[in-house]
Amino acid sequence: MKISTMNKATSIKTQILIRLFLVTAFIFILVGAIIIERSHRVFYKSLDNAVLAQFKALLTLTEINNDGSIDFEFNDEIMYEFNKKNAEAFFLIKRLMDNQEVARSEVLEKVKIDLPVSLKKLRKKSKFSWNLKIDDKKFRCVAKIESPQVDEDITKSLLRGNTDNKKSNEEIINTLKKGNELLFIVGLDSGATDERFYKAIRSTALALGLGLLILLIIVWVVINRSLKPLFSLKSEVEGISADNFNLVKVPEIQEIAIVAEALNKLINRVKSAFERERQFTADVAHELRTPITEIRTLVEVMLKWRDNMPESVLKNYEDIFSSTKKMQSIVTSLLTLTRCDANALKIERETFSLSQVTREVWSQFESSAHFKNLNVNYHIPDSVNICSDKNLFETILNNVFSNALEYTPQDGKIEFEINLQNDVFSLVVSNTTNDLTEEDLPLIFERFWRKDESRSDSDAHNGLGLALVKSISKILNLNVDVSLSENSTFTIRISGQLSK
């Protein structure tokens, strides 16, 4: 089975939409990623600042006592966020000199917190932030090394004892501070910040997705309008046939105008070729008609003395006569087709009985059908009248019945009937067949087309019968269509208006 390339082709509109979608989606995703990254930075920077504020508050509560110990004055009523019931924040304070734990909030209890970075790196970075999960609760943590304040009494004592050397006193205080460096780990509940961040992500994704959808709809509308001249050109090209060589309109769009102009040049060339072919066919048919008629006349005259001829000579004359009749039939068909193409066929309309004409024409084929042992069934209602050219309609019936008889196999079946519906009649002729396929149906009405490509000389048909049926039906304003059923039954249907 041949597959049309149109089924494989992708439309320009589809290609543009797909490419624009991919490019736009990439840009939107990139923009979305940038927005999300910056939102993350803003949200968590704000959270880090809040944690650092807690750290500074805790730092003010630590100082070095006279005995060198670290004093931490914590009041959970004032700093209620560190209260175990709230558990919105926690802290852990260690002295680096001896790794002694100075203080820990109640929420930590026995929770062990490991610093994810070395103290050396922490000193270089001044602070380190990370996320920590405790009992299914997320915290934003900040670790920072800082020295506590020296007790005011120690400072005053040093100043009173050595008023002449302030520099030495400052060195002593700095040494005291450095020896008592503290590691602060402060955590703050990040649930609210996470929720705000996730809402921002959802809002961003929804906005970008909606924007992408709106943009694609706008692009689709714009592309449809932009390609409208191309669709119009497609419709005009589809209307071009052997009977219609009208030139297509040249649109104002430059790219499509180039194609339209090229098509018009092609149409003109094809039209000229068709006209030359038709003229050649008509000329040949006219030139052959006279000599063929003369040959047939001479043979008919010679056959009058058949009784006086030897059998071999008689056989030759009969063969010549048969071939001449066939040639004459081809010439007549070609001339009729030429007149149909030129719209020069003379039509003489009259009202006649379709039922009677159908029976009369079929009666000429009854003996041949009986010889092939065909099962013939027909249903022809009486008093079906139409207004048309009787002779041309008989030509249609002759060709349809002849085709059915010729291509129905031995012991096959032929059925024909006349159906009426409102003011429309349909003449339906069906016959069994052996070798027709669905792929053959579009070729049925082609001139000189036959299923048997060998074109045997013994074949009485020349491939012009159904072509004549199609051409004459068009002249008479009749519709003709064919079909092939699953049980290999070929059907031809001729329909038109009943006589009023």
N, C-alpha and C positions, 0 to 999 in steps of 0.2 A: 504494500500500500504506500502510495506517495503521500508525504506529509508536507503541507503548505509551509513555505518559509515564513508566512505571516504569523503562524502560530508560534514560531521561535523568536520573532522580532520583539524588541522592547520599544515602547513609544518614547519619543523625545521628552514628553511631559513626565513620564515615569522616571526616566534617567535624571532629568533636572531635579525633580523632587527628591529622589534618593540621595543625589550628591549634595544638594542644599541641606537636606536633613542631617547628613553625616557631618558636613562642615559646621553647620549651625549648632548641632548637638555637641560637637567637640568644643566650640567656642563657649557655649553655655556651661558645659562641664568645667572648663578651665576657669571661667569667671566665677562659677559656683565654688570651686575649690579655693580660689583666692579669697572670696568673701568669707567662706567657712574658716580658712586659716587665720584671717585677720580677726574674725569674730572670736575665735578660740584664744588668740593672743590677747585681745582686749578683755574678755571675760576673766581669763585666768591671771592676767596681770593685775586686774582689780582685786581678785581673790588673794593673790600673793601680797599685795599691798595691805590688805586686811590682816593677813597673817603676820606681816612685819610690824604692823601697828600693835598686835598682841605681844609680839616679841619685845618691842620697845617698852610696853607697859610692864612686862615681867622683869625686864632689865633694871627698871627703876626700883624694883622691890628687892634687888640683891645688892649687898655691900660686904666689904671685908671688915671683920671685927678686930679688936685690939689683940686678941689671941691668935689671929691669923685664920680663924674659921670664917665660913661664908654664912651670912645671915640672909634669910629669905622670908620676908614678911608678906604672906599671901592671905587675902581675905576673899573667900568664895562668895560672900554676899555682894561684894562690890563687883567682882569679876565672875558674875553668875554663869557666864557661858562655859566656864570650866567646871561647873558643878556636875556631879555625877548624874543627877536626875536629868539635867538638860543634855549633857554629853555632846554639846555642839563644838567643843574644842578640847584639846589636851596639850600638855606640855611635859617635857622631860629636860632636867638640867643636870649636867655632869661637870665635875671639875676635871680638866684634862691632866693636871699634874699627877694625880693619884687615881684617876678614873672613878672617883667617888661620886655617888649619886647625891646631888644636893636636894632635889625635889622632883616629885612626879605627881601629876593630877590623878584624882581618884578614878577617873574613867579608865585609866590604863591598868590599874590594879597590878596583875602579874604579867601583863602583856610585855613581851620582849620586842624592842624596836632596834633594828640594826640600821646603821647609817649606810645608804647605798653607794657612798663615795668615800674615798680615803680622806683622812684629816689633812694630808698634804695638798690634795686637790681642793679641798674645802677652803683652806687658807688662801689659795690663789684666786678662787672664785668669789670669795667673801660671803657668799650664801649659795645654798643649793635647794632647789624645789623639786618635789616629786609627789606622786599620788600613793595613798596607802589605804588599805581596806581593813577595818577592825569590826568584827561582829556584823558583817554584811552592811557596814556603813562606810562610805567613802570620805576620806579626809585629804585635804591639800596640805602638805607639810613643807616647812621651811627649816633648814638646819643652818645655824650661824654660830661662829666663834666670837665671843666678846668678853671683855674684862669687866668685872663689876666695879662699882664705885667704892672708893676707900672711905671708911668711917670718918666722919667729920672730926671726932675727938682725936683720932690718930693724926690727922692733918694738922690740927691746931697744936698738938704736942710737939710735932716735928718743927713747926715754925717757931714755937717758944724756945725749944732747946737749941736751935741753930739758926738764929736770925741773920747771921752774917753770910751764910752760904745757901741762898735760895736754890741755886742750880743743883746742889747736892741733894736738897730735900726733894726736888722734882724727880731726880733719878731714883731716889729711894722709893717714892710713890709708884713710879712707872715699873720698877722692878717688882714691887709688891703686886701690882696689877697683873703683870705678865706671868708671874708665878701662880696666879690664881685664875687663869683663863677658864672660861666656862663654855661648854657646848650646849647651846639652846636648840631643842627640837620642839617646834610648835606646830600643831595641826589644827585645821579649821574645817568643819563640816562643809563638803563641796556639793552636797545634794542639790541645794537650791541653784547653785551656779551651773551644775550639770544640766538641770532641768531647763534653765533659761537658754543654755547653749544648744540643747537638743531642740527646743522650740525654735530657736533661730535657724537651725539646720532644716527643720521641717518647713518653716516659712520660706526660707531661701529656695529649697527644692520645689515647693509648690509654686512660688512666683516664677522661677525659671522654667518649670515645666509648662505652666500656663502661658508664659511668654513665648516659649518654643511652639506650642500648639497654635496660638494666635498668629505667630509669624508664618507658620506653615500654611495656615488657612489663607492668609493674605497672599502668600507666594502662589498658592494653588489658583486663587482667583486671578491674580495678575498673569500667570502663565496661560491659563485658559483663554483669557482675553487676548493675550499676545499671539497665541497660536490659532486664534479663530480664522484668520486668512488661510492658514495651512489646512484646516479642516474643510473650509469652503473649497479650496483647491482639490482636496481629496474627493469631495462629492462630485465635482465637475469631471474629474478624471474617471471616476467610476461610471459616469454616464456616457463615456465615449465607447462606441461600438462600430461595427461595420456599417450600421445604418445612421450613425450620428458622429460626425467628425467636427462638431462645433469647437471652436478655439476656447481655451480657458481664459478667464479674466486675469489681467496682470495687476496684482495688488501694489500698493505704494511702499510696502516694506521691501527694502533692497534685496535681502537674502532670498525671500520667497519669489520676488519678481524675476530673479535670475533663473530660478527653476521653472517658473511659468513660461517665460520666453523660450527656454529650451524645449519645453513640452509642446508649445505651439509650432515650433519649427519641425519637431518630430511628427506632430499630427498632420501638418501640411505634406510632409514627405510620404507618410503612410496613406493619406487620402489620395495623393497623386498615384501611388502604386496601386491602390485598390481600383481607382478609376481606369488605369491602364489595363489592369487584369480583367475588369468587367468588359471593357471595350474589346479586348482581345478575345474573350470568350464569346461575346456577341458576334464579332466578325467571323470567327472560326465556325460558329454554329450556322451563321447565314451562308457562308461559303460552302459548308459541307451539305447543307440541306438539299440543294439541287442535285449534285452528283449522286447522293445516296438515294434520292427519289428515283433518279434515272436507272440506277442499278437495280432497285427493287422492281421497277416497272418491267425492265428487261427480263429479270428472273421470273416474274409472274407470267410474262408472255411465254417464256420457254417451258414453264411448268404445265402449260396447257397441253403440251404434247408428251406428257410424262409416260403415257402408255407406249410410245414408240422409242423411249430411251432405254439404254442398258442400265442395269441397276446401279453400277458404279457412278455413271454420269448423273443419274437421278439423285443419288446420295449427295454428290457435290453441289448440285443446284439447290437442294434442300438446305444444306449447311450454309450456302451463300445467302439464301433467303432468310434463314434464322439470324445470321450475323447482321444482315442489313436491317432487319426489323429492330434488333437491339441497338444498332448505331442510330437509327432513326429515332428511337425512343430517347436516347441520350441527348441527341440534338434538340428534340422537342422540349425536353426537360430543361436544358441549358437556356434555350430561348425564353421559356416561361420564367425561369429564375432571373434572367437578365431584365425582362420587362418588370418583374416584381421589384428588383433593385432600383430600377429607374422610375418606379411608380407610374409606369406607362401601361399597366395591364388594364384592359377595358373591362369594366364591371357593369353588368346588366342585372339589377336587382329585381326580384319578383317573389311573390309569396308562393311557396310550394310545400307539399307534405313531406316533412323530414322522414316520417315513418315509411312512406311509400318509396322514396328515393333510396333509403337504406336497404330495404328489402330487394329492390331491383338491382342495386350494385352488388349485393352479396350473392344474388342468384348466379352471377357470373363465376363465382368461386366455389360453388357447392360441389361440383363434380371433382375438382382438385382436392377439396377437403375430404370427400368420400374416398378418393384414391389413396390418400395418406392415412385413412382410417382415423380421422380426428373426431373427437367428441365436441360437437358444437352446440352451445346453449345460448339463446338470446331472448331478450324480453324487450319488445318494441311496442309501446302503447299506440293506439290509433289516434288520429287527428292531432298530431303534433306538427304545427305549421311554423315555419320561419320565413323571414324575408331576407334573401341573399341571392348571390349569383348561383343558379342551379348547376351550370356546367362546371364552374370552379369547385363547388361543393362536391360534386361527383368525382372530380379529380382527387380531392382530399380523401374521400372514402375509398376510391380505387387504390391509392397508395397505402393507406392504413391497412386495408384488408389484405392486400398483396404482401405487405411486410409481415403481417401476422401469420399468413399461410406459409410463407417461405421459411420463416425461422421457428415455426412450431415443429418439434420433432415428431417422428412417426408415432402414432397412437397417442398424441398429445391432446391438449384441450384448448379450445377457443371460446371465449364468452364475450358477448357485447350486449349492451343495453342502453336505453335512453332514460335518463332521470330528469324529473321536473321539480323545480323549486322556485316558487313565486313566478317571476317572469324570465327565469333562466333555465336553459336546457343544458344537459351534459350527455355527450355521447362517449361511453366508456367501452374501450376494446381491450381485452386481456387475453394473453396467450402464454402457455408454458414455454420455458426456454431452458437451454442447457448451459450456455457459456457466458451470459451477460453478468456483469458485476456492477456494484454501485459506482465504481470509478468510470464505467463506460457511459453512464447516463448523461454527463455534460457533453459527450461527443456525439450523442444520438443524432442531433440535427445538423452536424457538420457535413458539408458537401463531399461526396465520394468516400465518406468514412464507412468502413465495414469491419466487423469484428475479426473476420478472416483476412489477415494482411497479405496472404498469398494471392488473393483476388483470382480465384479459379475461373477459367473461361466458361466452365459449365454453369457458373452461378448466373442466374437470370437477372439479378439485381445489380445496379451500378452505384448504389450509395447516394442516389439523388432523391429517392422517394420521400423520406421524412423531411429532408431539406425543403422540398416543394411544399409539403404539408405545413411546415412552419411559415414559409414565406407567404403562401396564399392565405393562410389563416390570419396573418397580420393584416393583409390587404382587406380581408372581409371582417375585420374587428372581432375575431374569434381568439379565445385563449387556448393554448395547447401546453400541456405539461405531461411528464412521464414519471413513472415510479417503478420500483422493483421490490416485490414482497419477499419475505423470508423463504417462502416455498418456491422461489425462482419463477414467479409469475410477473411478466412484463405487462404494464398497463399504460395506455395512452388515453388521455382525457381531452376532449374538445368541447368547449362550452361557449355559449353566447346567448343573446337575447331572443326570446320567442317573438313571433309576429303578433302585433297588437291589433 
